[in-house]
Amino acid sequence: MDSSPPSPGFAEFHRLVLEDPSLFAGLTGTAHPDAFVERVVAAGTARGCAFDGDQVRAALQAAQRAWFERHLP
């Protein structure tokens, strides 16, 4: 997976998700990772934010890696 910084579109969508509890809630509760990625891309597109599923997967992987690193002894 690509380790480049997220696109401006993805960064903007991330900001929107953090600022909008209803948007955040609409993205939670998706059990299957591919369905989650599709939902994120669709929600971003609906808000004029251009990014693709690979960028979402890379962000998820980076967040998971950061979480593990914070919790290692």
C-alpha positions as CSV (number, residue, x, y, z in Angstrom):
1,M,0.0,0.0,0.0
2,D,1.0,3.6,-0.6
3,S,2.5,5.4,2.3
4,S,2.2,8.9,0.7
5,P,0.2,11.6,2.5
6,P,-3.5,11.5,2.1
7,S,-5.0,13.6,-0.7
8,P,-6.5,17.0,0.0
9,G,-9.9,15.5,-0.7
10,F,-9.4,12.7,1.9
11,A,-8.0,15.2,4.5
12,E,-11.0,17.4,4.0
13,F,-13.4,14.5,4.4
14,H,-11.6,13.4,7.5
15,R,-12.1,16.9,9.0
16,L,-15.8,16.8,8.1
17,V,-16.2,13.4,9.8
18,L,-14.6,14.7,13.0
19,E,-16.8,17.8,13.0
20,D,-20.2,16.1,12.1
21,P,-21.5,13.5,14.6
22,S,-24.2,12.4,12.2
23,L,-21.7,11.7,9.4
24,F,-19.5,9.9,11.9
25,A,-22.4,7.8,13.1
26,G,-23.4,7.0,9.5
27,L,-20.0,5.5,8.9
28,T,-19.9,3.3,12.0
29,G,-21.4,-0.1,12.3
30,T,-20.1,-1.5,9.1
31,A,-18.7,-4.9,9.9
32,H,-17.0,-5.8,6.6
33,P,-13.9,-3.7,5.7
34,D,-14.7,-3.5,2.0
35,A,-18.2,-2.3,2.7
36,F,-16.8,0.3,5.0
37,V,-14.4,1.6,2.4
38,E,-17.2,1.8,-0.2
39,R,-19.4,3.7,2.3
40,V,-16.5,6.2,3.1
41,V,-15.8,6.8,-0.6
42,A,-19.5,7.3,-1.4
43,A,-19.9,9.7,1.5
44,G,-16.8,11.6,0.5
45,T,-18.0,11.8,-3.2
46,A,-21.4,13.1,-2.0
47,R,-19.6,15.9,-0.2
48,G,-17.3,16.8,-3.1
49,C,-14.2,15.2,-1.7
50,A,-12.2,13.3,-4.2
51,F,-10.3,10.2,-3.0
52,D,-10.4,6.4,-3.7
53,G,-10.6,3.2,-1.8
54,D,-6.9,2.7,-1.8
55,Q,-6.4,6.0,0.1
56,V,-9.1,4.9,2.7
57,R,-7.3,1.5,3.2
58,A,-3.9,3.2,3.6
59,A,-5.4,5.6,6.2
60,L,-6.9,2.6,8.1
61,Q,-3.6,0.8,8.0
62,A,-1.7,3.9,9.2
63,A,-4.2,4.4,12.0
64,Q,-3.9,0.7,13.1
65,R,-0.1,0.9,13.0
66,A,-0.1,4.1,15.1
67,W,-2.5,2.4,17.6
68,F,-0.2,-0.6,18.0
69,E,2.9,1.6,18.3
70,R,1.2,3.6,21.1
71,H,0.4,0.5,23.0
72,L,3.7,-1.4,22.7
73,P,5.8,-1.6,25.9
